[in-house]
């Protein structure tokens, strides 16, 4: 690692500092020594050396030892004016003091800004031209013209240099401005990135909350479609076995049915915990899974079920298959609890733009207009009602009072989550038809 550069306050102008704090004294000392050599001892020499001492003291007091006033254009203008006056006196007295004029240029270019720089360097150029033409006879017209030519050439050259320096200063200012704008843009960009990071964190938090809510709703539907329905069926079979107390064969049949339901529910619950995917779908396509569910339901409840599949069978996403299977299971459960039907038809249709599931029964029906969307009660309450045998009969509106109407709500939520539609057609005494449709885009890419 490079050692930091030590900077004395006097040298705050950086790399140009030596041309302002060292070189002017060196040039002045050279001119003073030259004066001693040329003039020798005498009264005139002491005047020149006094003027040199005055110049050195002026530079020392007004510039070298006072770094703060360097930032003041007015203070630097006064300082440079004093230098030019002393330089003018020295050049008029002894032309070799023209060797000290570079100090005037250094001060003018570094301490004054445009346009004050131009008259300052021009004044120094006049003195430099005067020193250069000290041997010209200025009492003649030719001599005056030659002196003016030398002075004009010096002024022209130094003024051109000042103009070039001005152009460089403008370019430097433009670069500084561009850098400042870049830094400001970077600052704003950093602030924007920080704000975006905060918003991203908020979105992640909201997404996590929404995910937890969706997961709770999904688990509620899974539990309703597995445990709640299974427990309800078990209770129904056990109650039927009590009613057949005088018929050992009938009682045994209902007990065996309850045991079978309990086993199926336990198996389904375990699989739901593992993958939340219905067991029939693991070993068969959707049509076969629907037929298997319908066959077991018909054998359990003694109601005829006709299952049909139409259209060209195509692959479906797991979510779409689960949704349609759960819809069929819920529809069949509602038939058991409410419809008092003797026949049920179940049709799976692969259409061009959608997949449809229709479940029809010839039961007692209900009035769909009277069915609202009640807020589902907690699933624990639904299971408790099923276990305790609380009032589970349907009213005239066809609601599942044991689950607070959650069956139809869950059915509709599942379908609508895949941008599908659920339609219920029924009227008292004319049976019920339930139609669930899922768009092909949803069932293919979900």
C-alpha positions in Angstrom: 0.0 0.0 0.0 1.5 3.4 -1.0 2.3 5.8 1.8 0.0 8.8 1.8 1.6 12.0 0.4 2.3 14.7 3.0 0.9 18.1 2.1 1.9 21.3 3.9 -0.9 23.9 3.9 1.3 26.2 1.8 1.2 23.7 -1.0 -2.6 23.3 -1.3 -2.5 24.0 -5.0 -1.0 20.5 -5.6 1.4 19.9 -8.4 1.4 23.6 -9.4 2.4 24.7 -5.9 6.1 24.9 -6.6 5.6 27.2 -9.5 3.9 29.7 -7.2 5.7 29.2 -3.9 9.2 28.3 -4.9 10.0 29.4 -8.5 9.1 33.1 -8.1 11.6 33.4 -5.2 14.2 31.5 -7.2 13.8 33.8 -10.2 13.9 36.9 -8.0 17.1 35.7 -6.3 18.7 35.1 -9.7 17.8 38.6 -10.9 19.1 40.1 -7.6 22.4 38.2 -8.0 22.7 39.3 -11.6 22.2 42.9 -10.5 25.0 42.6 -8.0 27.3 41.2 -10.6 26.4 43.8 -13.2 26.2 46.9 -11.2 28.6 46.2 -8.4 28.7 48.1 -5.2 26.9 51.5 -5.3 23.8 53.5 -4.3 21.7 52.2 -7.2 22.4 48.6 -6.2 20.9 49.1 -2.8 17.7 50.5 -4.4 17.4 47.5 -6.6 18.0 45.1 -3.7 15.5 47.0 -1.6 12.9 46.6 -4.4 13.8 42.8 -4.6 13.3 42.6 -0.8 10.0 44.4 -1.1 8.9 42.0 -3.8 9.9 39.0 -1.7 8.1 40.3 1.4 5.0 41.1 -0.7 4.9 37.6 -2.0 5.6 36.1 1.4 3.0 38.1 3.3 0.3 38.3 0.7 0.4 34.8 -0.7 2.9 32.2 0.7 1.9 32.6 4.3 -1.8 33.2 3.7 -3.4 30.1 2.1 -6.9 31.1 3.0 -7.1 34.4 1.1 -6.1 32.5 -2.1 -9.8 31.6 -2.4 -10.7 35.3 -2.7 -10.5 36.7 -6.2 -10.3 40.2 -4.9 -7.4 39.5 -2.6 -5.5 37.7 -5.4 -6.2 40.6 -7.7 -4.7 43.1 -5.2 -1.7 40.7 -4.7 -1.0 40.4 -8.4 -1.4 44.1 -9.0 1.3 44.7 -6.4 3.6 42.2 -8.1 3.1 43.8 -11.5 3.8 47.3 -10.1 7.1 46.2 -8.5 8.0 44.2 -11.6 7.4 47.3 -13.7 9.7 49.4 -11.6 12.4 46.8 -11.7 12.2 46.3 -15.5 12.3 50.0 -16.1 15.4 50.3 -13.9 17.1 47.1 -15.0 15.9 45.2 -18.1 17.4 41.9 -16.9 14.5 41.7 -14.4 12.5 40.5 -17.4 13.7 37.1 -16.2 11.3 37.5 -13.3 8.2 38.0 -15.6 7.4 34.2 -15.7 6.4 34.6 -12.0 3.8 37.1 -13.1 2.5 34.7 -15.7 2.3 31.9 -13.2 0.4 34.0 -10.7 -2.0 35.4 -13.4 -2.9 32.0 -14.9 -3.3 30.2 -11.6 -4.9 32.8 -9.3 -7.2 34.8 -11.6 -10.3 33.6 -13.5 -11.6 34.7 -16.8 -11.9 37.5 -17.9 -9.6 39.1 -15.2 -6.8 36.8 -16.3 -6.5 38.4 -19.8 -5.6 42.0 -18.7 -3.2 40.7 -16.0 -1.2 38.5 -18.4 -1.3 41.3 -21.0 0.2 43.7 -18.5 3.0 41.2 -17.7 3.5 40.6 -21.5 4.0 44.4 -22.0 6.7 44.4 -19.3 8.3 41.3 -20.9 8.3 42.9 -24.3 9.8 46.1 -22.8 12.6 44.1 -21.2 13.3 42.2 -24.4 13.6 45.5 -26.4 15.7 47.4 -23.8 18.4 48.0 -26.4 16.0 49.6 -28.9 16.3 53.4 -29.3 12.8 54.6 -28.3 13.6 58.2 -29.2 13.1 57.4 -32.9 10.0 56.4 -34.7 11.5 53.2 -35.9 12.6 52.3 -32.4 9.1 53.0 -31.1 7.6 50.9 -33.8 10.0 48.1 -33.1 9.3 48.3 -29.4 5.5 48.3 -30.1 6.0 45.2 -32.4 7.9 43.3 -29.7 5.3 44.2 -27.1 2.4 43.4 -29.4 3.9 40.0 -30.3 4.3 39.2 -26.6 0.7 40.3 -25.8 -0.6 38.4 -28.8 1.1 35.2 -27.9 0.3 35.4 -24.2 -3.4 36.4 -24.9 -3.7 33.4 -27.3 -2.3 31.2 -24.5 -4.9 32.7 -22.1 -7.6 31.9 -24.6 -6.4 28.3 -24.9 -6.3 28.1 -21.1 -9.8 29.5 -20.9 -11.0 26.7 -23.3 -9.3 24.1 -21.2 -10.9 25.5 -18.1 -14.3 25.3 -19.8 -13.7 21.7 -20.7 -12.6 21.0 -17.2 -15.7 22.7 -15.8 -17.9 20.6 -18.2 -16.1 17.5 -17.0 -16.6 18.4 -13.4 -20.3 19.2 -14.1 -20.7 15.8 -15.8 -19.0 14.1 -12.9 -21.2 15.9 -10.4 -24.3 15.0 -12.4 -23.1 11.4 -12.6 -22.5 11.3 -8.9 -26.0 12.7 -8.3 -27.5 10.2 -10.7 -25.6 7.4 -8.9 -26.9 8.7 -5.6 -30.5 8.8 -6.8 -30.0 5.3 -8.4 -28.8 4.0 -5.0 -31.7 5.6 -3.3 -34.1 4.0 -5.9 -32.4 0.6 -5.5 -32.8 0.9 -1.8 -36.4 1.8 -2.1 -37.0 -1.0 -4.6 -35.3 -3.4 -2.2 -37.8 -2.2 0.5 -40.7 -2.6 -1.8 -39.4 -6.1 -2.9 -39.2 -7.1 0.7 -42.8 -5.9 1.3 -43.9 -7.8 -1.8 -42.2 -10.9 -0.5 -43.8 -10.5 2.8 -47.3 -10.1 1.2 -46.6 -13.1 -1.1 -45.7 -15.2 1.9 -48.8 -14.1 3.7 -50.9 -14.8 0.7 -49.2 -18.2 0.3 -50.0 -19.1 3.9 -53.6 -18.1 3.4 -53.9 -20.1 0.2 -52.3 -23.1 1.9 -54.7 -22.9 4.8 -57.7 -22.7 2.4 -56.2 -25.6 0.4 -55.7 -27.7 3.5 -59.3 -26.9 4.6 -60.6 -28.1 1.3 -58.5 -31.3 1.5 -59.6 -32.1 5.0 -63.2 -31.5 4.0 -62.9 -33.6 0.9 -61.3 -36.5 2.8 -61.7 -36.6 6.6 -65.0 -34.8 6.9 -66.7 -36.8 4.1 -65.2 -40.0 5.4 -66.3 -39.4 9.0 -69.8 -38.4 7.8 -70.1 -41.6 5.8 -68.9 -43.7 8.8 -71.5 -42.1 11.0 -74.2 -42.7 8.5 -73.3 -46.4 8.2 -73.1 -46.8 12.0 -76.4 -45.1 12.5 -77.9 -47.4 9.8 -76.4 -50.4 11.6 -78.2 -49.3 14.8 -81.5 -49.1 12.9 -80.9 -52.7 11.6 -80.3 -54.1 15.1 -82.8 -56.9 14.5 -81.1 -57.9 11.2 -77.6 -59.2 11.8 -76.8 -59.4 8.1 -77.8 -55.8 7.4 -76.0 -54.7 10.6 -72.8 -56.5 9.6 -73.0 -55.0 6.1 -73.2 -51.5 7.5 -70.4 -52.1 10.0 -68.2 -53.5 7.2 -69.0 -50.5 5.1 -68.0 -48.2 8.0 -64.8 -50.1 8.4 -64.0 -49.8 4.7 -64.8 -46.1 4.8 -62.5 -45.6 7.8 -59.7 -47.5 6.0 -60.1 -45.4 2.9 -60.2 -42.2 4.8 -57.1 -43.1 6.8 -55.3 -44.0 3.5 -56.4 -40.8 1.9 -55.4 -38.7 4.9 -51.9 -40.2 4.9 -51.5 -39.5 1.2 -52.9 -36.0 1.6 -50.2 -35.3 4.3 -47.5 -36.8 2.0 -48.4 -35.1 -1.3 -51.9 -33.8 -1.0 -52.7 -35.8 -4.1 -55.8 -38.1 -4.3 -54.9 -41.8 -4.3 -57.0 -42.8 -7.3 -55.0 -40.5 -9.5 -51.7 -42.2 -8.7 -52.7 -45.4 -10.5 -55.1 -44.2 -13.2 -56.0 -41.4 -15.5 -58.7 -39.0 -14.5 -61.5 -41.0 -16.3 -60.5 -44.2 -14.6 -60.1 -42.5 -11.3 -63.6 -41.0 -11.6 -65.0 -44.5 -12.5 -63.3 -46.0 -9.5 -64.6 -43.4 -7.1 -68.1 -43.7 -8.6 -68.0 -47.5 -8.4 -67.0 -47.6 -4.7 -69.6 -44.9 -3.9 -72.4 -46.9 -5.7 -71.4 -50.1 -3.9 -71.5 -48.3 -0.6 -74.8 -46.5 -1.0 -76.6 -48.8 -3.4 -77.3 -46.1 -5.9 -76.7 -46.7 -9.6 -74.0 -44.6 -11.2 -73.3 -44.3 -14.9 -69.8 -42.9 -15.8 -68.9 -41.8 -19.3 -65.9 -40.1 -21.0 -66.2 -38.2 -24.3 -63.7 -36.5 -26.5 -60.0 -37.1 -27.1 -58.3 -37.8 -23.8 -55.2 -35.5 -23.4 -52.7 -35.0 -20.5 -53.8 -32.7 -17.7 -52.0 -31.0 -14.9 -52.1 -32.5 -11.5 -54.0 -29.5 -10.1 -56.7 -29.8 -12.8 -57.2 -33.5 -12.2 -57.3 -33.1 -8.5 -59.9 -30.3 -8.8 -62.2 -32.3 -11.1 -61.9 -35.4 -8.9 -62.6 -33.5 -5.8 -65.6 -31.9 -7.5 -67.0 -35.3 -8.4 -66.5 -36.6 -4.8 -68.2 -33.5 -3.3 -71.1 -33.8 -5.7 -71.6 -37.5 -4.9 -71.4 -36.7 -1.1 -74.1 -34.1 -1.6 -76.2 -36.7 -3.4 -75.8 -39.0 -0.4 -76.8 -36.4 2.1 -79.5 -34.4 0.4 -80.8 -35.8 -2.9 -82.5 -39.1 -2.1 -81.7 -40.1 -5.7 -82.0 -43.5 -7.4 -79.7 -42.8 -10.4 -76.6 -40.6 -10.9 -74.8 -39.8 -14.1 -71.2 -38.6 -14.3 -69.7 -37.4 -17.6 -66.1 -36.2 -18.3 -65.9 -34.3 -21.5 -62.7 -33.3 -23.3 -63.7 -30.3 -25.4 -61.7 -28.1 -27.8 -61.0 -25.3 -25.3 -61.9 -26.8 -22.0 -62.5 -29.9 -19.9 -66.0 -30.3 -18.4 -67.3 -32.6 -15.6 -71.1 -33.0 -15.3 -72.8 -34.7 -12.4 -76.6 -35.3 -12.6 -79.0 -37.0 -10.2 -82.8 -37.6 -10.2 -83.2 -36.6 -6.6 -85.5 -34.2 -4.9 -83.5 -31.1 -6.0 -83.6 -27.6 -4.4 -83.8 -23.9 -5.3 -80.4 -22.6 -6.4 -81.6 -19.0 -6.0 -81.8 -19.6 -2.3 -78.2 -20.8 -2.1 -75.8 -18.0 -1.1 -72.1 -18.3 -0.4 -71.9 -18.5 3.4 -68.6 -17.9 5.1 -67.1 -21.4 5.8 -66.9 -22.4 9.4 -63.6 -23.7 10.7 -62.8 -27.2 9.4 -62.5 -28.4 13.0 -66.1 -27.5 13.5 -67.1 -29.3 10.4 -65.3 -32.5 11.6 -66.7 -32.1 15.0 -70.3 -31.9 13.6 -69.6 -35.1 11.5 -68.2 -36.9 14.5 -70.9 -35.9 17.0 -73.7 -36.4 14.5 -74.8 -32.8 14.8 -77.6 -31.6 12.6 -76.5 -32.6 9.1 -79.7 -32.6 7.3 -80.2 -30.2 4.4 -82.8 -27.5 4.4 -84.8 -26.6 1.5 -82.1 -24.5 0.0 -79.8 -27.6 -0.4 -77.0 -26.4 1.9 -74.8 -28.7 3.9 -75.6 -27.5 7.4 -73.0 -29.8 8.9 -70.2 -28.0 7.2 -71.7 -24.6 7.0 -72.1 -24.9 3.3 -68.3 -25.4 2.9 -68.8 -28.2 0.3 -70.2 -26.0 -2.4 -67.9 -23.1 -1.4 -64.8 -25.4 -1.6 -66.0 -26.8 -4.9 -66.4 -23.4 -6.4 -63.1 -22.1 -5.0 -61.2 -25.0 -6.6 -62.7 -24.4 -10.0 -62.3 -20.6 -9.9 -58.7 -20.9 -8.8 -58.1 -22.5 -12.3 -60.1 -19.7 -14.0 -62.9 -22.2 -14.5 -66.7 -21.9 -13.9 -69.1 -23.9 -11.8 -72.8 -24.0 -12.7 -75.6 -25.6 -10.6 -79.0 -26.3 -12.2 -81.8 -27.6 -10.0 -85.4 -27.1 -8.9 -87.4 -28.9 -6.2 -88.6 -32.3 -7.4 -86.5 -32.3 -10.6 -83.1 -33.4 -9.6 -79.8 -31.5 -9.7 -77.1 -31.0 -12.4 -73.6 -29.7 -11.6 -71.3 -28.6 -14.4 -67.6 -27.8 -13.8 -65.5 -26.4 -16.7 -61.8 -25.7 -16.7 -60.1 -23.9 -19.6 -57.6 -25.8 -21.6 -54.9 -23.3 -20.8 -55.4 -23.8 -17.1 -55.6 -27.5 -17.2 -52.6 -27.8 -19.4 -50.2 -25.3 -17.8 -51.3 -25.0 -14.2 
